[in-house]
Amino acid sequence: MITRDVRQAIARAVAVAGLGSADPGLRPAGGPGRYTSSVAFGLGKSPREIAGRLAAELAGEPWIAAAEATGPGYLTVAVTRQALAALPERIAEAGPACATSDALRGMILQAPPAVDPFAAVTWEEAWTALSAELTARLAAAAGATVALPRHPERTVPTPRARLSAPGGEARVRSDEEGAQPAATCQPQATEVAAAVAYAGPDEVRFSLARSAPGHPVRIEAAIIARHVPENPAYAVRYAHARAASGVRWAAARGAEAGPPRPPAEPEELALLDALFWLPERVAIAARRGRPDEFARYLEELASAAIAALTFPSHRGGARAPGSDKPALARAAQAGLAAGLGLLGVGAPERM
């Protein structure tokens, strides 16, 4: 969320300076809470001088510790330790909104037809449908306008939905009026449908989402169904469940909320650094049409969450779920839930 704050603060400084508009082009700058912006290069012929003007304007923000022009015209910003300490609670309170921004405001994207990727015949068709759907989802979260298709195609029900009738009665239904007997209308399951039935829709959906373009798409149901850290489809969802368990543990312990504690341990800083970039990574993936990049970012976030929530609060102390870090657990839970939600993947509380 701090990247969103920095982006908006730079936009305000550019407006005050009467310099038009340009994308901030944020990049990490050597640690949590430090950012470099290339905005000045798009605003005039003297980027170093422009960056200095913007830095002077940003210095008036109470949550910014330092702002300066560096190199040939980069704008470097560092936020205060108080801003870092307050971030976990801000993320937890924001919930799904912690992944949103206005980074793509003004962009108009045509929504793809509503096609169920699980009904595809081949993995390539499933990936194409899901990639288009997720790009639109991410773009909307980043502030773009997603226009509905003029002639939306009928949504094809998932293989699992075909077998689930209201009230829990399992039977095969025809898509058309005047259903034929189940024995004659039940189609043979495709490889995609078989993988969904074996591994589960969340596992298949995440595995498809992280598949990069330009490579053959091949999902092995037996692999993505495994409950091991090496399986990304499991690891990200497990990290959410792990964070949720930390929140429950803190509640059961009766931990009282105190003043925000500045992050100190490397694992805490790594988790906060990953959370900082959530809205920005949504926007970058949408702009590039690469939802796979966002899915892989969630893998990094999950790894950081597991590390931060399992190390002892005091080195050498006993390990305990969420030990004296309820705010970090709540933030990790909210960030992972928001990211998984954008991919259309469930965020389980227990696994």
CORGI-V463295 format. One record per residue. N is the residue number from 1. RES is the residue in three letters. PSI is psi as a letter, one per 30 degrees, with the letter a starting at -180 (NA if undefined). Layout:
# CORGI-V463295
n=N res=RES psi=PSI
n=N res=RES psi=PSI
This chain:
# CORGI-V463295
n=1 res=MET psi=f
n=2 res=ILE psi=e
n=3 res=THR psi=e
n=4 res=ARG psi=e
n=5 res=ASP psi=e
n=6 res=VAL psi=e
n=7 res=ARG psi=e
n=8 res=GLN psi=e
n=9 res=ALA psi=e
n=10 res=ILE psi=e
n=11 res=ALA psi=e
n=12 res=ARG psi=e
n=13 res=ALA psi=e
n=14 res=VAL psi=e
n=15 res=ALA psi=e
n=16 res=VAL psi=e
n=17 res=ALA psi=f
n=18 res=GLY psi=h
n=19 res=LEU psi=g
n=20 res=GLY psi=b
n=21 res=SER psi=l
n=22 res=ALA psi=l
n=23 res=ASP psi=k
n=24 res=PRO psi=f
n=25 res=GLY psi=h
n=26 res=LEU psi=k
n=27 res=ARG psi=l
n=28 res=PRO psi=l
n=29 res=ALA psi=h
n=30 res=GLY psi=h
n=31 res=GLY psi=l
n=32 res=PRO psi=k
n=33 res=GLY psi=g
n=34 res=ARG psi=k
n=35 res=TYR psi=k
n=36 res=THR psi=k
n=37 res=SER psi=k
n=38 res=SER psi=g
n=39 res=VAL psi=e
n=40 res=ALA psi=f
n=41 res=PHE psi=f
n=42 res=GLY psi=g
n=43 res=LEU psi=f
n=44 res=GLY psi=a
n=45 res=LYS psi=f
n=46 res=SER psi=i
n=47 res=PRO psi=e
n=48 res=ARG psi=e
n=49 res=GLU psi=e
n=50 res=ILE psi=e
n=51 res=ALA psi=e
n=52 res=GLY psi=e
n=53 res=ARG psi=e
n=54 res=LEU psi=e
n=55 res=ALA psi=e
n=56 res=ALA psi=e
n=57 res=GLU psi=e
n=58 res=LEU psi=f
n=59 res=ALA psi=f
n=60 res=GLY psi=f
n=61 res=GLU psi=k
n=62 res=PRO psi=f
n=63 res=TRP psi=g
n=64 res=ILE psi=k
n=65 res=ALA psi=e
n=66 res=ALA psi=k
n=67 res=ALA psi=k
n=68 res=GLU psi=l
n=69 res=ALA psi=k
n=70 res=THR psi=l
n=71 res=GLY psi=b
n=72 res=PRO psi=f
n=73 res=GLY psi=g
n=74 res=TYR psi=l
n=75 res=LEU psi=j
n=76 res=THR psi=k
n=77 res=VAL psi=k
n=78 res=ALA psi=k
n=79 res=VAL psi=l
n=80 res=THR psi=l
n=81 res=ARG psi=e
n=82 res=GLN psi=e
n=83 res=ALA psi=e
n=84 res=LEU psi=e
n=85 res=ALA psi=e
n=86 res=ALA psi=f
n=87 res=LEU psi=e
n=88 res=PRO psi=e
n=89 res=GLU psi=e
n=90 res=ARG psi=e
n=91 res=ILE psi=e
n=92 res=ALA psi=e
n=93 res=GLU psi=e
n=94 res=ALA psi=e
n=95 res=GLY psi=b
n=96 res=PRO psi=f
n=97 res=ALA psi=f
n=98 res=CYS psi=f
n=99 res=ALA psi=f
n=100 res=THR psi=l
n=101 res=SER psi=a
n=102 res=ASP psi=g
n=103 res=ALA psi=e
n=104 res=LEU psi=g
n=105 res=ARG psi=k
n=106 res=GLY psi=f
n=107 res=MET psi=k
n=108 res=ILE psi=k
n=109 res=LEU psi=k
n=110 res=GLN psi=k
n=111 res=ALA psi=k
n=112 res=PRO psi=l
n=113 res=PRO psi=l
n=114 res=ALA psi=j
n=115 res=VAL psi=k
n=116 res=ASP psi=j
n=117 res=PRO psi=f
n=118 res=PHE psi=f
n=119 res=ALA psi=g
n=120 res=ALA psi=l
n=121 res=VAL psi=e
n=122 res=THR psi=l
n=123 res=TRP psi=e
n=124 res=GLU psi=e
n=125 res=GLU psi=e
n=126 res=ALA psi=e
n=127 res=TRP psi=e
n=128 res=THR psi=e
n=129 res=ALA psi=e
n=130 res=LEU psi=e
n=131 res=SER psi=e
n=132 res=ALA psi=e
n=133 res=GLU psi=e
n=134 res=LEU psi=e
n=135 res=THR psi=e
n=136 res=ALA psi=e
n=137 res=ARG psi=e
n=138 res=LEU psi=e
n=139 res=ALA psi=e
n=140 res=ALA psi=e
n=141 res=ALA psi=f
n=142 res=ALA psi=g
n=143 res=GLY psi=g
n=144 res=ALA psi=l
n=145 res=THR psi=k
n=146 res=VAL psi=j
n=147 res=ALA psi=k
n=148 res=LEU psi=k
n=149 res=PRO psi=k
n=150 res=ARG psi=e
n=151 res=HIS psi=i
n=152 res=PRO psi=k
n=153 res=GLU psi=l
n=154 res=ARG psi=k
n=155 res=THR psi=k
n=156 res=VAL psi=k
n=157 res=PRO psi=l
n=158 res=THR psi=l
n=159 res=PRO psi=e
n=160 res=ARG psi=e
n=161 res=ALA psi=e
n=162 res=ARG psi=f
n=163 res=LEU psi=g
n=164 res=SER psi=j
n=165 res=ALA psi=l
n=166 res=PRO psi=k
n=167 res=GLY psi=g
n=168 res=GLY psi=g
n=169 res=GLU psi=k
n=170 res=ALA psi=j
n=171 res=ARG psi=l
n=172 res=VAL psi=k
n=173 res=ARG psi=k
n=174 res=SER psi=l
n=175 res=ASP psi=f
n=176 res=GLU psi=l
n=177 res=GLU psi=l
n=178 res=GLY psi=h
n=179 res=ALA psi=k
n=180 res=GLN psi=l
n=181 res=PRO psi=k
n=182 res=ALA psi=e
n=183 res=ALA psi=f
n=184 res=THR psi=f
n=185 res=CYS psi=f
n=186 res=GLN psi=j
n=187 res=PRO psi=l
n=188 res=GLN psi=k
n=189 res=ALA psi=k
n=190 res=THR psi=l
n=191 res=GLU psi=e
n=192 res=VAL psi=e
n=193 res=ALA psi=e
n=194 res=ALA psi=e
n=195 res=ALA psi=e
n=196 res=VAL psi=e
n=197 res=ALA psi=e
n=198 res=TYR psi=e
n=199 res=ALA psi=e
n=200 res=GLY psi=l
n=201 res=PRO psi=e
n=202 res=ASP psi=e
n=203 res=GLU psi=e
n=204 res=VAL psi=e
n=205 res=ARG psi=e
n=206 res=PHE psi=e
n=207 res=SER psi=e
n=208 res=LEU psi=e
n=209 res=ALA psi=e
n=210 res=ARG psi=f
n=211 res=SER psi=k
n=212 res=ALA psi=k
n=213 res=PRO psi=l
n=214 res=GLY psi=g
n=215 res=HIS psi=l
n=216 res=PRO psi=k
n=217 res=VAL psi=j
n=218 res=ARG psi=j
n=219 res=ILE psi=k
n=220 res=GLU psi=j
n=221 res=ALA psi=e
n=222 res=ALA psi=f
n=223 res=ILE psi=e
n=224 res=ILE psi=f
n=225 res=ALA psi=f
n=226 res=ARG psi=k
n=227 res=HIS psi=i
n=228 res=VAL psi=l
n=229 res=PRO psi=f
n=230 res=GLU psi=f
n=231 res=ASN psi=j
n=232 res=PRO psi=e
n=233 res=ALA psi=f
n=234 res=TYR psi=e
n=235 res=ALA psi=e
n=236 res=VAL psi=e
n=237 res=ARG psi=e
n=238 res=TYR psi=e
n=239 res=ALA psi=e
n=240 res=HIS psi=e
n=241 res=ALA psi=e
n=242 res=ARG psi=e
n=243 res=ALA psi=e
n=244 res=ALA psi=e
n=245 res=SER psi=e
n=246 res=GLY psi=e
n=247 res=VAL psi=e
n=248 res=ARG psi=e
n=249 res=TRP psi=e
n=250 res=ALA psi=e
n=251 res=ALA psi=e
n=252 res=ALA psi=e
n=253 res=ARG psi=f
n=254 res=GLY psi=h
n=255 res=ALA psi=k
n=256 res=GLU psi=k
n=257 res=ALA psi=k
n=258 res=GLY psi=a
n=259 res=PRO psi=k
n=260 res=PRO psi=k
n=261 res=ARG psi=k
n=262 res=PRO psi=k
n=263 res=PRO psi=k
n=264 res=ALA psi=e
n=265 res=GLU psi=k
n=266 res=PRO psi=e
n=267 res=GLU psi=e
n=268 res=GLU psi=e
n=269 res=LEU psi=e
n=270 res=ALA psi=e
n=271 res=LEU psi=e
n=272 res=LEU psi=e
n=273 res=ASP psi=e
n=274 res=ALA psi=e
n=275 res=LEU psi=e
n=276 res=PHE psi=e
n=277 res=TRP psi=g
n=278 res=LEU psi=e
n=279 res=PRO psi=e
n=280 res=GLU psi=e
n=281 res=ARG psi=e
n=282 res=VAL psi=e
n=283 res=ALA psi=e
n=284 res=ILE psi=e
n=285 res=ALA psi=e
n=286 res=ALA psi=e
n=287 res=ARG psi=e
n=288 res=ARG psi=f
n=289 res=GLY psi=h
n=290 res=ARG psi=i
n=291 res=PRO psi=f
n=292 res=ASP psi=e
n=293 res=GLU psi=e
n=294 res=PHE psi=e
n=295 res=ALA psi=e
n=296 res=ARG psi=e
n=297 res=TYR psi=e
n=298 res=LEU psi=e
n=299 res=GLU psi=e
n=300 res=GLU psi=e
n=301 res=LEU psi=e
n=302 res=ALA psi=e
n=303 res=SER psi=e
n=304 res=ALA psi=e
n=305 res=ALA psi=e
n=306 res=ILE psi=e
n=307 res=ALA psi=e
n=308 res=ALA psi=e
n=309 res=LEU psi=f
n=310 res=THR psi=f
n=311 res=PHE psi=l
n=312 res=PRO psi=k
n=313 res=SER psi=e
n=314 res=HIS psi=k
n=315 res=ARG psi=k
n=316 res=GLY psi=f
n=317 res=GLY psi=l
n=318 res=ALA psi=k
n=319 res=ARG psi=k
n=320 res=ALA psi=k
n=321 res=PRO psi=k
n=322 res=GLY psi=g
n=323 res=SER psi=j
n=324 res=ASP psi=g
n=325 res=LYS psi=h
n=326 res=PRO psi=e
n=327 res=ALA psi=e
n=328 res=LEU psi=e
n=329 res=ALA psi=e
n=330 res=ARG psi=e
n=331 res=ALA psi=e
n=332 res=ALA psi=e
n=333 res=GLN psi=e
n=334 res=ALA psi=e
n=335 res=GLY psi=e
n=336 res=LEU psi=e
n=337 res=ALA psi=e
n=338 res=ALA psi=e
n=339 res=GLY psi=e
n=340 res=LEU psi=e
n=341 res=GLY psi=e
n=342 res=LEU psi=f
n=343 res=LEU psi=f
n=344 res=GLY psi=g
n=345 res=VAL psi=k
n=346 res=GLY psi=k
n=347 res=ALA psi=j
n=348 res=PRO psi=k
n=349 res=GLU psi=f
n=350 res=ARG psi=k
n=351 res=MET psi=NA
